[in-house]
Amino acid sequence: MRVLPAFDTITNFLDSSFHYVSVPGVKLYDKSAFFSASVSPAPSAGSITLTFLNKTTNELLDSLNAFPDSLRLRVVTSGGVTAGSYTITVKGNGLNGTPVHTRSININVTNSPSPLPSTITFAAQGYFDEINTKLNIRDSATFYLRNINAPYTIVDSGKSVVDSISASGTVTFANAQTGTYYIVVKGPNILETWSRSGGEVYTRGTPFAYNFTNGANKAFGDNLILKRLALCIYSGEVVKNNAIDLDDIIQINNAASSFTTDLM
């Protein structure tokens, strides 16, 4: 039995490491092999989760029935694991518990850097003053980091007041680790807008900034409208069905008839 790599370094908060556990062709043995793993010492804070997976997919798999073959061991930290060195012992055995083979993996856990503020700049079409090139009001928005692969899971989020002069909001993504994400902007009266195709690299512990106003390609599908010098996110999405359509127009007209404000 072979385990590769036999060493890795990961951070102590929502980080992971993958290790291949392989069994070569075995003469005179055609039974199943079963695998288990344990970690030592047990972390005094946080947890280290060990899971066996198919060698190419995330399907759970802790046994092999033909040789040569392999599977993967996934190591995941959570809850702020105490920094230090840990030994993972991988054990493989047959149907009746024998033969038994053990291999070790050394994992070095380091402290994850503290997140720093992220600044997101966007202009809402309905609030942008073309003459003074600023927003008419200070508004609020929620910013999301989403995985770049389907189903585009939300990794982190934060709500911020958007300054009327800079058109920027500042949030701290406390949970997100270093990776590539879509940045998503949602607000009370604007069309939900995603950053450009492919996502943006976010590095935990490093200041991050993204500006939707300085290029049509900064939004997914170039879905921005130009108002003088700024590219703006479309306003008028009050029904929240991810489209600006007749339903929004009807609601805005009804609100105008009853002198309701702040729909645009």
C-alpha positions in Angstrom: 0.0 0.0 0.0 1.3 3.5 -0.9 0.1 6.9 0.3 1.0 10.0 -1.7 1.8 12.7 -0.9 3.1 11.8 2.5 3.4 15.4 3.7 1.4 18.6 3.3 0.9 22.0 4.9 -2.6 23.4 5.3 -4.1 26.3 7.3 -6.2 25.8 10.4 -9.6 27.1 9.1 -11.6 25.5 6.3 -8.6 24.2 4.4 -8.1 20.8 2.8 -5.6 18.3 1.5 -5.9 15.3 -0.7 -3.8 12.1 -0.6 -4.0 9.1 -2.9 -4.1 5.7 -1.3 -3.1 3.0 -3.8 -2.8 -0.8 -3.8 -0.7 -2.5 -6.5 -1.6 -5.7 -8.2 -1.6 -8.4 -5.4 -0.8 -12.0 -6.3 -3.1 -14.7 -4.9 -5.4 -12.0 -3.3 -8.8 -11.2 -4.9 -10.7 -10.1 -1.8 -11.8 -6.6 -0.8 -9.5 -4.2 1.0 -11.0 -1.8 3.6 -9.4 1.5 4.8 -9.6 3.6 7.9 -7.7 6.7 9.2 -7.0 8.4 12.4 -5.2 11.6 13.5 -2.7 12.0 16.3 -2.5 14.0 18.5 -6.2 15.1 18.7 -6.2 18.9 18.2 -7.0 20.8 21.4 -9.1 23.2 19.4 -11.0 22.8 16.1 -11.3 19.5 14.3 -9.6 17.6 11.5 -12.0 15.5 9.4 -10.8 12.5 7.5 -12.9 11.1 4.6 -12.2 8.5 1.9 -13.4 9.3 -1.6 -13.4 7.8 -5.1 -10.1 8.5 -6.8 -11.8 10.9 -9.4 -15.1 12.0 -7.8 -16.3 13.1 -4.4 -18.3 9.9 -4.0 -17.7 8.3 -0.6 -15.6 5.2 -0.9 -13.6 3.4 1.8 -12.9 0.0 0.1 -11.4 -1.4 -3.1 -12.4 -4.7 -4.8 -9.9 -5.0 -7.6 -6.2 -4.3 -7.9 -4.3 -2.3 -8.8 -6.6 0.6 -7.8 -6.6 3.6 -5.6 -8.9 6.0 -3.7 -8.3 9.4 -2.1 -8.2 10.6 1.5 -9.5 14.1 2.1 -8.2 16.0 5.1 -10.2 19.0 6.2 -9.6 21.5 9.0 -12.4 23.5 10.6 -13.0 25.6 13.7 -9.5 27.0 14.0 -7.3 23.8 14.5 -4.4 24.4 16.9 -1.3 25.0 14.8 1.3 22.2 14.8 2.3 18.9 13.4 -0.2 16.0 13.1 0.3 12.4 12.0 -2.5 10.7 10.1 -2.3 6.9 10.2 -3.9 5.2 7.2 -4.8 1.5 7.7 -5.7 -1.0 5.1 -6.9 -4.5 5.9 -8.7 -7.5 4.3 -12.2 -9.0 5.0 -11.2 -10.8 8.2 -9.0 -8.0 9.4 -5.8 -9.3 7.9 -3.4 -8.6 6.4 -3.0 -5.1 7.9 -0.9 -2.4 6.3 -0.4 1.1 7.8 1.1 4.2 6.3 1.7 7.7 7.8 1.0 11.1 6.5 2.5 14.2 8.2 0.3 17.3 8.2 1.6 20.7 9.2 -1.2 23.0 10.3 -0.5 26.7 10.2 -2.6 29.7 11.4 -4.8 31.1 8.6 -4.2 34.8 8.1 -6.8 37.2 9.4 -9.1 38.6 6.7 -8.7 42.2 5.7 -11.5 44.6 4.4 -12.6 44.2 0.8 -13.8 47.3 -1.1 -16.5 46.9 -3.8 -17.4 49.8 -6.0 -20.6 50.1 -8.1 -23.1 52.7 -9.1 -26.8 52.2 -9.1 -28.3 53.6 -12.3 -31.2 55.3 -10.6 -29.0 57.0 -8.0 -26.1 58.2 -10.2 -25.9 61.9 -10.7 -24.3 62.4 -14.2 -23.6 66.1 -13.6 -21.8 65.7 -10.3 -20.6 62.2 -11.1 -21.6 60.8 -7.7 -24.6 59.0 -6.1 -27.5 61.1 -4.9 -27.8 59.1 -1.7 -25.9 56.7 0.5 -27.4 53.3 0.0 -26.8 49.8 1.3 -25.9 46.6 -0.5 -25.0 43.0 0.2 -21.9 41.5 -1.4 -21.4 37.8 -1.9 -18.5 35.5 -2.8 -19.7 32.5 -4.8 -17.9 29.5 -6.0 -17.1 29.7 -9.7 -18.4 26.2 -10.4 -22.0 25.1 -10.4 -24.1 25.3 -8.2 -22.1 28.5 -7.4 -22.5 28.1 -3.7 -22.2 31.2 -1.5 -18.9 31.1 0.4 -19.2 34.3 2.3 -21.2 37.6 2.4 -21.3 41.0 4.0 -23.5 44.0 4.0 -22.3 47.6 3.7 -23.3 51.2 3.4 -22.3 52.4 -0.1 -20.7 55.9 0.1 -22.3 58.5 -2.2 -18.9 60.0 -3.2 -16.8 57.0 -3.8 -19.7 54.6 -4.7 -17.9 52.0 -2.6 -18.8 49.7 0.2 -16.4 47.9 2.5 -17.0 44.4 4.0 -14.8 41.8 5.6 -15.2 38.3 4.4 -14.6 36.4 7.6 -15.0 32.8 6.3 -13.6 32.8 2.8 -10.2 31.2 2.1 -7.9 32.1 -0.7 -9.5 31.1 -4.0 -11.2 32.3 -7.1 -14.8 33.6 -6.7 -17.6 35.4 -8.4 -18.4 38.8 -6.7 -22.2 39.3 -6.5 -23.9 42.6 -5.7 -27.5 42.7 -4.4 -29.4 45.8 -3.3 -33.0 46.9 -2.6 -33.8 48.2 -6.1 -31.0 47.0 -8.4 -30.6 44.0 -10.6 -28.4 41.3 -9.0 -25.1 41.6 -10.8 -22.2 39.2 -10.9 -18.5 39.9 -11.7 -17.0 39.0 -15.0 -16.8 35.4 -16.3 -14.1 33.3 -14.7 -14.3 35.0 -11.3 -11.7 37.0 -9.4 -8.8 35.8 -7.2 -9.3 36.6 -3.5 -6.3 36.2 -1.2 -7.2 35.9 2.5 -5.1 38.4 4.5 -4.6 40.7 1.6 -6.7 43.8 0.8 -9.2 43.1 -2.0 -10.9 45.6 -4.3 -13.3 45.3 -7.3 -14.7 48.1 -9.4 -17.8 47.6 -11.5 -17.9 51.1 -12.8 -14.7 51.2 -15.0 -15.3 48.6 -17.7 -18.3 47.0 -19.3 -16.6 43.7 -19.0 -16.4 44.0 -15.2 -19.9 42.5 -15.0 -20.9 39.0 -16.2 -22.3 39.3 -19.7 -21.3 43.0 -19.8 -24.6 43.7 -18.0 -24.0 47.4 -17.2 -25.4 50.6 -18.5 -23.2 53.7 -19.2 -24.2 57.0 -17.6 -21.6 59.6 -18.6 -18.3 58.4 -17.2 -19.6 55.5 -15.1 -20.9 52.1 -15.9 -23.9 51.5 -13.7 -25.9 48.5 -12.4 -29.4 48.5 -13.7 -32.0 50.0 -11.3 -35.7 49.1 -11.2 -35.6 45.5 -10.0 -38.0 45.8 -7.1 -39.9 42.5 -7.4 -36.7 40.5 -7.0 -37.2 37.9 -9.7 -33.8 38.6 -11.3 -35.3 40.6 -14.2 -36.6 44.1 -14.8 -40.0 43.6 -16.4 -43.6 44.5 -16.4 -44.1 43.3 -12.8 -41.5 45.9 -11.7 -43.1 48.7 -13.7 -46.5 47.9 -12.2 -45.2 48.0 -8.7 -43.3 51.2 -9.3 -46.4 52.9 -10.8 -48.5 51.7 -7.9 -45.9 53.1 -5.4 -45.8 56.4 -7.3 -49.6 56.7 -7.2 -49.5 56.3 -3.4 -46.4 58.6 -3.1 -44.1 55.8 -1.8 -40.5 56.8 -2.1 -37.1 54.9 -2.4 -38.2 52.4 -5.0 -35.5 53.7 -7.4 
